[in-house]
Amino acid sequence: MISASGSLDRKALHSLFEQTLHIQGKSVPVAETETLTNLGFSSLDLAELTVRLEDHIGKELAVEAAEIRPLRTVGDLLDLMSALSG
């Protein structure tokens, strides 16, 4: 769901993440503690997820390399996507 500020709630972000994984034929994690490496989540997947998020919120996002490097888990990724969409 999109909030009044235009950002997506965590459930909606998780849904976009799941859709991205599903399209790539990758398994969908149950826990936010699951590592992105174990899922086979790649930079291409991140680019696709970012485009999906941009489409949903109606604005272009600027993702810096420094923001991407510390991403380790699904929760880390959802935190970043939440911050970018807000």
C-alpha positions in Angstrom: 0.0 0.0 0.0 1.2 3.5 -0.8 1.1 5.9 2.2 0.0 9.6 2.0 3.7 10.5 1.6 3.9 8.3 -1.5 6.1 5.6 0.1 5.3 1.9 0.1 4.7 0.1 3.4 7.0 -2.9 4.2 4.4 -5.5 3.1 4.2 -3.8 -0.4 8.0 -3.6 -0.6 8.2 -7.3 0.3 5.6 -8.1 -2.4 7.7 -6.3 -5.0 10.8 -8.2 -3.8 8.9 -11.5 -4.1 7.7 -10.7 -7.6 11.3 -9.9 -8.7 12.6 -13.2 -7.3 9.7 -15.1 -8.8 10.3 -13.7 -12.3 14.0 -14.7 -12.0 12.9 -18.3 -10.9 14.4 -17.8 -7.5 13.0 -19.0 -4.2 11.1 -16.5 -2.0 12.5 -16.2 1.5 10.4 -16.7 4.6 12.5 -14.6 7.0 14.0 -11.2 6.6 17.2 -12.6 8.0 17.8 -14.7 4.9 20.9 -13.6 3.1 20.7 -12.2 -0.3 23.7 -14.4 -1.3 21.8 -17.5 -0.4 18.9 -16.4 -2.6 21.2 -15.8 -5.5 20.1 -12.1 -5.5 22.3 -10.2 -8.0 22.9 -6.6 -9.0 20.6 -7.3 -12.0 17.8 -8.3 -9.5 18.5 -5.1 -7.6 18.2 -3.0 -10.7 14.9 -4.7 -11.6 13.5 -4.2 -8.1 14.6 -0.6 -8.2 12.7 0.0 -11.5 9.6 -1.8 -10.1 9.8 0.5 -7.0 10.2 3.6 -9.2 7.1 2.6 -11.2 5.1 2.2 -8.1 6.0 5.5 -6.4 6.2 7.5 -9.6 9.7 8.9 -9.2 13.3 8.1 -10.1 15.5 6.8 -7.3 19.2 7.4 -6.9 20.9 4.4 -5.4 24.5 5.0 -4.4 27.1 2.3 -4.3 27.8 3.1 -0.7 24.1 2.2 0.1 24.4 -1.1 -1.7 27.6 -2.4 -0.2 26.3 -3.1 3.3 23.3 -5.1 2.0 23.5 -8.6 3.4 19.9 -9.7 4.2 16.4 -9.4 2.9 15.7 -7.0 5.8 18.7 -4.8 4.9 17.3 -4.6 1.3 13.8 -3.8 2.5 15.2 -1.1 4.8 17.0 0.5 1.9 14.0 0.4 -0.4 11.8 1.9 2.4 14.3 4.7 2.9 14.5 5.4 -0.8 10.8 5.4 -1.4 10.1 7.7 1.6 
